[in-house]
Structure formats: C-alpha cells, structure tokens
Amino acid sequence: MFDHYSDEPVYNVKAVARQTGVSADALRAWERRYGVPSPPRTESGYRLYSERDVAIIRWLKAKIEAGMSIGQAARLLHSLLSQTADKPPAEPPAPASYDRLREDFIAAAVEFDEARADRVLNEAFALFSIEDVCLNLIQPVMVALGERWHMGEITISVEHFATSLLRRRLSTLMTVVPPASRAGRIVSACAPGEYHELGLLIVSLFLRRRGYEVIYLGQNIGLARLREMLEKAHPDLVLLSASQLIAAANLLDLVESIQPYVAQHGVRVVFGGRVFNRLPALRQRVPATYVGEDAQSAAEQIARLLAEPRLLAPDEALQAAPTANGHAWLADLRSQMPQVIAGAARLLQDYADRSLTHARLVEACEYVSRCVEAALRFDLPDALAELDNWAWDALPPDGIAVAELEQVVAALDQAAEVGLPLVQYAALVPYLRALRRACSAPTES
C-alpha cells in the first residue's frame, strides 16, 4: 500500500518531525515498541527516513487522530502490510478507488467471505478518512445490496451478513473515539419497528468524532424505553430515524408523545431517514427538525443546533404542525380494520394456489393495511403511490410479487367498501387508489 513511495533514506529525524508533526521522541518510541517505522542508520548511528517512512508516519498519525491508540494503529499497519508481503512483483496495482472497493466488498459479501470483506474495509480505512469511507463505501454498498435483493439477484442472508459485518466495524469505531470534548448530550434511536440502523449509526459516529457525547440506543426503540432514557440522561437533543413508511408513522407518534417532556426541559428533537428523503411532504407533518438527506448533512446540522443555544430551543412553529390526529374517524377505522382484513382474506381464498399459500396472502393483506394506516397518520395518500415508499419488505424474494400484491389491494378495497360506513370508505378511497397506482406502475427496483 506504500510501494509507490521511494524507500531511499534521505531525511533525518528533525526533518521528519517538521513534515509530519510527530515529535522525534514519539518516532523513536514507535520504532522501539512497535517496529514502525524502521529506518536504516548512518555509520554515525543517525536515523535516515525515506518518503515511504514519512507516508507511514502520516498514516499512523491519521489513525491516532481518528481515535485509535498507537498500538492499534501499528497492529493494523502490520496486518495490511503482511497481506502483500509474500506476493511476487507484478504490474503496479491500480490506485484504490471507491468503485473498486465497493465491487470487492459486494463480491466478498455474496461469497460470505468475512476475511476478504474485512481486508476491503481495512484498505479503505487505511487510505481514506472514516467519514469518506462511510459516505462513499458503506452507504452505497448497502443501497446496492438492497437493490440486488429486490431484483432477486441475492438472498436476504447476504444483506444480513454485510449489515452485521459493517455494524460490527462501525460499533468498534464508536468505542475508540476519545471522550466527549464538547457540550451537548445526544440520544439517538431508531423509531419503533425500524431495524435498519446503519444510517443512524453512521451519524452517531460522526457526532462522536466531532466531540459530542452520544447515547446510542439502536433499533426499534419503544416509547417506554425512550422516556426512561430522557428522564435519566437529560439530553440536549434527541435524534430519531426511520427508513420505511410504517416506521415513519411510529416516529410521528413517538415525537408527539414526548412533546410534554420536550417542552418542559427544552430538548430539541430532530429526525431523518430514507423515507423522509423520498417523500419530502412527510417532513412537514413531523413536529421536529429534519436534518438532511445524508449522514454528513445531519451531523453538520446537529452540530449547528448544539453550538447555538437559540437554535436548540424547540420551535413553536414545528410543534403546531398538522397531523392526521385531526381526523376523528381514524381511531374508529383502526378498530374496524381487523374485520376488513378478515373480509379481504375470504375474498383471497379463491386466488390462492399451490405456489402461494392463503396464509401468505393474508399476511400481505395485514401488512398493506398497516401501510394504509401509516399514510392516514400523515394525511398523505401520495405516500402510497410508489412501491419503494412502503412495500420494501413485501416484495420478492421474501414477499409476494406485484401481481399478487395487486390482488391483495383489490380484495382490501372490496372488503372496505362492503364493511365500512360510507363516510369512512370515502375517506379511504384516495389511499386505495394510490395503492392501485403503485401496483400498476411498479418501480424498476
């Protein structure tokens, strides 16, 4: 990885210290304890460093600044160098690029080759900053794997394998960040029902690296647990994440339920996630602050809020945002949905065949009804107009095909028309039409 640097010894220790910002005493200690760098000496006993040595020193310094100890950085360096030590000379390797790193990681994930995947990550973190690797390698890889899963090119096991490996690496990076050095305590959590946590984990890592104290709660955080944390931790800011429509509705419920605490203690609530990126109209329905479409934007916005006390106070305009709670019939509709689903299940009996069981159709029916309730919660039929906004987990290879999904929607429509009062059914019609549009014109993914 440092082969393109000259190994001719030309610099004395004072010159290297000036170039790298690492003291001469530290350089000697690194060599004595960890064997890096290991410059030759003149006949008089003076060390002479090469351009390659200088590059290694700068690499080690960058890792230390990123939160590693010198011992961890040295072990990582030895591991990376040992991977190529026994290889015969060949054509000079192509410079590492994110395109190549992404391809290599995906290939390793498809083969469940953990060692190879780790080598790709080691190389990436050796060459680029943690923030750049997260934004340009990890996030695009997870999007690509998700798309391949839904196209039937890989199994869900591959996605889970890659997610687990990346979560472990990001969690390790979280633990080696130095203690908080800035004022501002943050609690970060995924909304109830949300299990896609890598985006939130990356934002939390970025914030820790900026010097903030982050209490990371992870996936599927219920209201009771969040309230407990708020009472004990007394954070300045709460960060919530949702990537799917149902989780977004749960996030809205969560935000509204903690409003009394937020108002009393002056806590700022912020949020983000894939579904809010795809549907900007949803952002206006949540009485909290949307912090951007990517981890870098989110971290910068949160840092700005924490740095300026006048911005940290909850915004009264946000708390007045309209929600679907204004519909008096929503609670009644929820209570009647079980009988609507039962009616749709009876209609679907004739459609079931050997390749698709009736139970699976009913399960899909229940899922679609929850999506409808989520869209109703936001008072936004258009949230259902594209499959990617709500059917992410319902499509093949682990869900049902669009043709079967269309039958489910038709059965729900028919059962709702028969089983609901006219006023409630009329209110539901725009949502059912949006579902039909989504099924008749599916996205490429």
C-alpha positions as CSV (number, residue, x, y, z in Angstrom):
1,M,0.0,0.0,0.0
2,F,3.1,2.3,0.3
3,D,5.0,0.7,-2.6
4,H,4.7,3.7,-4.8
5,Y,6.8,5.8,-2.4
6,S,10.6,5.9,-2.6
7,D,12.5,3.9,0.0
8,E,15.7,5.8,-0.4
9,P,16.8,7.1,3.0
10,V,17.2,10.9,2.8
11,Y,15.5,12.6,5.8
12,N,16.9,13.0,9.3
13,V,14.6,12.8,12.4
14,K,14.3,16.6,12.7
15,A,13.1,17.0,9.1
16,V,10.6,14.2,9.5
17,A,9.3,15.7,12.7
18,R,8.7,19.0,10.9
19,Q,7.0,17.3,8.0
20,T,4.7,15.1,10.0
21,G,4.0,16.9,13.2
22,V,5.2,13.9,15.2
23,S,8.0,14.6,17.7
24,A,11.3,12.9,17.5
25,D,10.8,11.3,20.9
26,A,7.5,9.8,19.6
27,L,9.1,8.5,16.5
28,R,11.8,6.8,18.5
29,A,9.2,5.3,20.9
30,W,7.1,4.0,18.0
31,E,10.2,2.3,16.5
32,R,11.3,0.8,19.8
33,R,7.8,-0.5,20.8
34,Y,6.1,-1.4,17.6
35,G,8.9,-1.6,14.9
36,V,7.4,1.2,12.7
37,P,8.9,2.9,11.0
38,S,12.2,1.1,10.9
39,P,14.7,3.5,9.2
40,P,18.3,2.5,8.5
41,R,21.1,4.3,10.2
42,T,24.2,6.0,9.0
43,E,27.7,4.9,10.1
44,S,27.4,7.5,12.9
45,G,24.2,6.0,14.1
46,Y,21.8,8.6,12.9
47,R,18.4,7.5,11.5
48,L,17.6,8.4,7.9
49,Y,13.9,8.2,6.8
50,S,12.6,7.6,3.3
51,E,9.5,9.0,1.6
52,R,7.8,5.7,2.4
53,D,8.7,6.1,6.1
54,V,7.2,9.6,6.1
55,A,4.0,8.3,4.4
56,I,3.7,5.5,7.1
57,I,4.2,8.0,9.9
58,R,1.5,10.3,8.5
59,W,-0.8,7.2,8.1
60,L,-0.2,6.3,11.8
61,K,-0.9,9.8,12.9
62,A,-4.2,9.9,11.0
63,K,-5.3,6.7,12.6
64,I,-4.5,8.1,16.1
65,E,-6.4,11.3,15.3
66,A,-9.3,9.1,14.3
67,G,-9.4,7.6,17.7
68,M,-7.1,4.6,17.6
69,S,-4.2,4.0,20.0
70,I,-0.7,3.8,18.5
71,G,-0.7,0.1,19.4
72,Q,-4.0,-0.5,17.5
73,A,-2.8,1.6,14.5
74,A,0.6,-0.3,14.4
75,R,-1.2,-3.7,14.5
76,L,-3.5,-2.7,11.7
77,L,-0.5,-1.5,9.7
78,H,1.4,-4.7,10.1
79,S,-1.8,-6.7,9.1
80,L,-2.2,-4.7,5.9
81,L,1.5,-4.9,5.0
82,S,1.6,-8.7,5.7
83,Q,-1.2,-9.2,3.2
84,T,1.0,-8.2,0.3
85,A,4.4,-9.1,1.7
86,D,4.6,-12.6,0.1
87,K,3.1,-11.6,-3.3
88,P,5.6,-11.7,-6.2
89,P,6.2,-8.4,-8.1
90,A,3.7,-7.8,-10.8
91,E,2.2,-4.9,-12.6
92,P,1.7,-1.9,-10.4
93,P,-1.7,-2.1,-8.7
94,A,-4.4,0.2,-9.9
95,P,-4.9,3.0,-7.4
96,A,-7.7,2.2,-4.9
97,S,-11.0,3.8,-5.9
98,Y,-14.4,3.6,-4.2
99,D,-15.8,1.9,-7.3
100,R,-13.3,-0.9,-7.0
101,L,-13.7,-1.1,-3.2
102,R,-17.5,-1.3,-3.5
103,E,-17.2,-4.1,-6.0
104,D,-14.7,-6.0,-3.9
105,F,-16.9,-5.7,-0.8
106,I,-20.0,-6.8,-2.5
107,A,-18.3,-9.8,-4.1
108,A,-17.0,-10.8,-0.7
109,A,-20.4,-10.5,0.9
110,V,-22.0,-12.6,-1.8
111,E,-19.5,-15.3,-1.1
112,F,-19.9,-14.8,2.7
113,D,-16.1,-14.3,2.8
114,E,-15.6,-12.4,6.0
115,A,-11.9,-12.2,5.8
116,R,-11.9,-10.7,2.3
117,A,-14.6,-8.2,3.3
118,D,-12.5,-7.2,6.3
119,R,-9.5,-6.7,4.1
120,V,-11.5,-4.4,1.9
121,L,-12.6,-2.3,4.9
122,N,-9.0,-2.3,6.2
123,E,-7.7,-1.0,2.9
124,A,-10.5,1.7,2.7
125,F,-9.9,3.0,6.2
126,A,-6.1,3.0,5.6
127,L,-6.4,5.2,2.5
128,F,-9.4,7.4,3.3
129,S,-10.9,9.2,6.3
130,I,-13.6,7.5,8.3
131,E,-16.2,10.0,7.1
132,D,-15.4,9.4,3.5
133,V,-15.5,5.6,3.8
134,C,-18.9,5.8,5.4
135,L,-20.3,8.1,2.8
136,N,-18.6,6.7,-0.3
137,L,-18.3,3.0,0.5
138,I,-20.6,1.8,3.3
139,Q,-23.8,3.6,2.4
140,P,-23.6,2.9,-1.4
141,V,-22.8,-0.7,-0.7
142,M,-26.0,-1.2,1.4
143,V,-28.1,0.5,-1.2
144,A,-26.7,-1.7,-3.9
145,L,-27.2,-4.9,-1.9
146,G,-30.8,-3.9,-1.1
147,E,-31.5,-3.3,-4.8
148,R,-29.9,-6.7,-5.8
149,W,-32.0,-8.4,-3.1
150,H,-35.3,-7.0,-4.5
151,M,-34.2,-7.9,-8.0
152,G,-33.8,-11.5,-6.8
153,E,-30.0,-11.5,-7.6
154,I,-29.0,-12.2,-3.9
155,T,-30.7,-13.6,-0.9
156,I,-31.6,-11.7,2.3
157,S,-28.9,-13.6,4.0
158,V,-26.3,-11.7,2.0
159,E,-27.7,-8.4,3.1
160,H,-27.9,-9.5,6.7
161,F,-24.3,-10.8,6.6
162,A,-23.0,-7.5,5.1
163,T,-25.1,-5.4,7.6
164,S,-23.8,-7.4,10.5
165,L,-20.2,-7.0,9.4
166,L,-20.5,-3.3,8.9
167,R,-22.4,-2.8,12.1
168,R,-19.6,-4.5,14.0
169,R,-16.9,-2.3,12.3
170,L,-18.8,0.9,12.9
171,S,-19.5,-0.1,16.5
172,T,-15.8,-0.7,17.0
173,L,-15.0,2.8,15.7
174,M,-17.6,4.2,18.1
175,T,-15.8,2.7,21.0
176,V,-12.3,4.1,20.2
177,V,-13.4,7.7,19.8
178,P,-11.9,9.9,22.6
179,P,-14.2,11.1,25.4
180,A,-16.6,13.9,24.7
181,S,-14.9,17.3,24.4
182,R,-17.9,19.5,23.6
183,A,-21.0,20.5,25.4
184,G,-24.1,18.8,24.2
185,R,-25.6,15.3,25.0
186,I,-27.4,13.5,22.3
187,V,-29.7,10.4,22.4
188,S,-30.0,8.6,19.1
189,A,-32.5,5.9,18.3
190,C,-34.5,4.2,15.5
191,A,-38.2,4.6,15.6
192,P,-40.4,1.7,16.8
193,G,-40.5,-1.0,14.2
194,E,-37.3,0.3,12.5
195,Y,-34.5,-2.2,12.1
196,H,-32.3,-0.5,9.5
197,E,-29.8,1.2,11.8
198,L,-26.6,1.7,9.8
199,G,-27.6,5.2,8.7
200,L,-28.2,6.3,12.3
201,L,-25.1,4.5,13.5
202,I,-23.0,6.5,11.0
203,V,-24.5,9.8,12.0
204,S,-23.9,8.9,15.7
205,L,-20.2,8.1,14.8
206,F,-19.8,11.4,13.0
207,L,-21.1,13.2,16.0
208,R,-18.9,11.4,18.5
209,R,-15.9,12.2,16.3
210,R,-16.9,15.9,16.4
211,G,-16.6,15.7,20.2
212,Y,-20.2,15.2,21.3
213,E,-21.5,12.7,23.8
214,V,-23.8,10.3,22.0
215,I,-26.0,7.8,23.8
216,Y,-26.8,5.3,21.0
217,L,-29.9,3.2,21.6
218,G,-30.1,1.4,18.2
219,Q,-33.0,-0.4,16.6
220,N,-36.7,-0.4,17.4
221,I,-36.9,1.8,20.4
222,G,-40.3,1.9,22.1
223,L,-41.9,4.8,23.8
224,A,-41.3,3.5,27.3
225,R,-37.6,2.9,26.8
226,L,-37.1,6.4,25.2
227,R,-39.0,8.1,28.1
228,E,-36.8,6.3,30.6
229,M,-33.7,7.4,28.8
230,L,-34.9,11.0,28.7
231,E,-35.6,11.1,32.4
232,K,-32.2,9.6,33.3
233,A,-29.9,11.1,30.6
234,H,-31.4,14.6,30.3
235,P,-30.1,15.1,26.8
236,D,-30.0,18.4,24.9
237,L,-31.1,16.8,21.6
238,V,-32.9,13.6,20.5
239,L,-32.1,12.1,17.1
240,L,-34.7,9.7,15.6
241,S,-34.5,7.7,12.3
242,A,-37.0,5.8,10.1
243,S,-36.4,4.3,6.6
244,Q,-39.9,3.0,5.9
245,L,-43.4,4.4,6.0
246,I,-44.8,2.4,8.9
247,A,-41.7,3.3,11.0
248,A,-42.2,6.9,10.0
249,A,-45.7,6.9,11.4
250,N,-44.4,5.3,14.6
251,L,-41.7,8.1,14.7
252,L,-44.5,10.7,14.4
253,D,-46.4,9.0,17.3
254,L,-43.2,8.9,19.3
255,V,-42.4,12.6,18.7
256,E,-45.9,13.7,19.7
257,S,-45.9,11.5,22.8
258,I,-42.7,13.1,24.2
259,Q,-43.8,16.7,23.5
260,P,-44.6,17.4,27.2
261,Y,-41.1,16.4,28.2
262,V,-39.6,18.3,25.3
263,A,-41.5,21.5,26.1
264,Q,-40.7,21.3,29.9
265,H,-37.0,20.6,29.5
266,G,-36.1,22.5,26.3
267,V,-35.0,19.5,24.4
268,R,-34.6,19.7,20.6
269,V,-35.9,16.7,18.6
270,V,-34.5,16.0,15.1
271,F,-35.1,13.2,12.6
272,G,-34.1,11.8,9.3
273,G,-34.1,8.6,7.2
274,R,-34.7,7.2,3.7
275,V,-38.5,7.6,3.7
276,F,-38.2,11.3,4.5
277,N,-35.7,11.7,1.7
278,R,-38.0,10.1,-0.8
279,L,-41.1,11.9,0.5
280,P,-40.3,15.5,1.5
281,A,-44.0,16.1,2.3
282,L,-43.7,13.8,5.3
283,R,-41.2,16.1,6.9
284,Q,-43.8,18.8,7.2
285,R,-46.1,16.5,9.2
286,V,-43.5,15.8,12.0
287,P,-43.2,18.4,14.8
288,A,-39.4,18.2,14.9
289,T,-36.4,19.3,12.8
290,Y,-35.4,17.4,9.7
291,V,-31.6,17.3,9.5
292,G,-30.8,16.3,5.9
293,E,-30.5,13.6,3.3
294,D,-27.1,12.1,4.3
295,A,-25.1,11.5,7.4
296,Q,-22.7,14.4,6.7
297,S,-25.5,16.9,6.4
298,A,-27.2,15.5,9.5
299,A,-24.1,15.8,11.6
300,E,-23.4,19.3,10.4
301,Q,-27.0,20.4,11.1
302,I,-27.0,18.9,14.6
303,A,-23.6,20.5,15.4
304,R,-25.0,23.8,14.4
305,L,-28.1,23.4,16.6
306,L,-25.9,22.4,19.6
307,A,-23.5,25.3,19.0
308,E,-26.2,28.0,19.0
309,P,-28.4,27.9,22.1
310,R,-31.1,30.0,20.5
311,L,-31.5,27.3,17.8
312,L,-31.6,24.5,20.3
313,A,-34.8,25.6,21.9
314,P,-37.9,23.8,20.4
315,D,-39.5,25.7,17.6
316,E,-43.1,26.6,18.4
317,A,-44.0,26.5,14.7
318,L,-42.8,22.9,14.5
319,Q,-45.0,21.9,17.4
320,A,-48.0,23.3,15.6
321,A,-47.5,21.2,12.5
322,P,-50.7,19.4,11.3
323,T,-51.1,15.7,11.8
324,A,-53.7,13.1,10.9
325,N,-54.9,13.1,14.5
326,G,-57.4,15.7,13.3
327,H,-59.4,13.0,11.7
328,A,-61.9,11.9,14.3
329,W,-62.6,8.7,12.3
330,L,-59.0,7.5,12.3
331,A,-59.3,5.6,15.6
332,D,-62.7,4.1,14.6
333,L,-61.2,3.0,11.3
334,R,-58.3,1.3,13.1
335,S,-60.7,-0.6,15.3
336,Q,-62.6,-1.8,12.2
337,M,-59.6,-2.8,10.1
338,P,-59.5,-6.4,11.5
339,Q,-62.9,-7.2,10.1
340,V,-61.9,-5.6,6.8
341,I,-58.8,-7.8,6.7
342,A,-60.9,-10.8,7.5
343,G,-63.3,-9.9,4.6
344,A,-60.3,-9.5,2.3
345,A,-58.9,-12.8,3.4
346,R,-62.1,-14.6,2.4
347,L,-62.0,-13.0,-1.0
348,L,-58.4,-14.1,-1.4
349,Q,-59.2,-17.7,-0.8
350,D,-60.1,-18.2,-4.4
351,Y,-56.9,-16.6,-5.6
352,A,-54.5,-18.7,-3.5
353,D,-52.8,-21.6,-5.3
354,R,-50.1,-24.1,-4.7
355,S,-47.3,-21.6,-5.3
356,L,-48.7,-19.0,-2.9
357,T,-50.4,-20.0,0.3
358,H,-53.5,-18.3,1.6
359,A,-51.7,-17.5,4.8
360,R,-49.0,-15.6,3.0
361,L,-51.7,-13.6,1.1
362,V,-53.4,-12.7,4.4
363,E,-50.0,-11.7,5.9
364,A,-49.5,-9.4,3.0
365,C,-53.0,-8.0,3.4
366,E,-52.3,-7.2,7.1
367,Y,-49.0,-5.5,6.0
368,V,-50.7,-3.4,3.4
369,S,-53.4,-2.3,5.9
370,R,-50.6,-1.1,8.2
371,C,-49.1,0.9,5.4
372,V,-52.5,2.5,4.7
373,E,-52.8,3.4,8.4
374,A,-49.3,4.9,8.3
375,A,-50.3,7.1,5.3
376,L,-53.5,8.1,7.0
377,R,-51.5,9.1,10.0
378,F,-49.7,11.6,7.8
379,D,-52.9,12.5,5.9
380,L,-50.9,11.9,2.7
381,P,-52.3,9.4,0.1
382,D,-49.4,10.1,-2.2
383,A,-47.1,8.3,0.3
384,L,-48.5,5.1,-1.1
385,A,-48.2,6.0,-4.8
386,E,-44.8,4.3,-5.3
387,L,-43.9,0.8,-4.1
388,D,-40.5,1.8,-2.9
389,N,-42.1,4.0,-0.2
390,W,-44.0,1.2,1.5
391,A,-43.6,-2.2,0.0
392,W,-39.9,-2.6,0.6
393,D,-40.2,-5.8,2.7
394,A,-43.3,-7.1,0.9
395,L,-41.8,-7.8,-2.5
396,P,-39.9,-10.9,-3.6
397,P,-37.8,-12.8,-2.9
398,D,-39.1,-12.7,0.6
399,G,-42.6,-11.2,0.0
400,I,-45.2,-11.6,-2.7
401,A,-44.9,-10.5,-6.4
402,V,-46.6,-7.3,-7.6
403,A,-49.3,-9.3,-9.3
404,E,-50.3,-10.9,-6.0
405,L,-50.0,-7.6,-4.3
406,E,-52.4,-6.1,-6.7
407,Q,-54.9,-8.8,-5.8
408,V,-54.4,-8.1,-2.1
409,V,-55.2,-4.4,-2.7
410,A,-58.3,-5.2,-4.8
411,A,-59.5,-7.5,-2.0
412,L,-58.9,-4.8,0.6
413,D,-60.8,-2.3,-1.5
414,Q,-63.8,-4.6,-2.0
415,A,-63.9,-5.6,1.7
416,A,-63.6,-2.0,2.9
417,E,-66.5,-0.9,0.6
418,V,-68.7,-3.6,1.9
419,G,-67.7,-3.5,5.6
420,L,-67.1,0.2,6.4
421,P,-69.6,3.0,6.7
422,L,-69.9,5.2,3.6
423,V,-68.1,8.2,5.1
424,Q,-65.1,6.1,6.3
425,Y,-64.9,4.3,3.0
426,A,-65.0,7.6,1.0
427,A,-62.1,8.9,3.2
428,L,-60.2,5.7,2.4
429,V,-60.7,5.8,-1.4
430,P,-57.7,8.2,-2.2
431,Y,-55.4,5.8,-0.4
432,L,-56.7,2.7,-2.1
433,R,-56.3,4.4,-5.5
434,A,-52.7,5.3,-4.6
435,L,-52.1,1.7,-3.8
436,R,-53.5,0.6,-7.1
437,R,-51.3,3.1,-9.0
438,A,-48.3,1.8,-7.2
439,C,-49.1,-1.8,-8.2
440,S,-50.0,-1.0,-11.8
441,A,-46.8,1.0,-12.4
442,P,-44.0,-0.5,-10.2
443,T,-40.6,1.0,-10.0
444,E,-37.6,-0.7,-11.6
445,S,-36.3,-1.8,-8.3
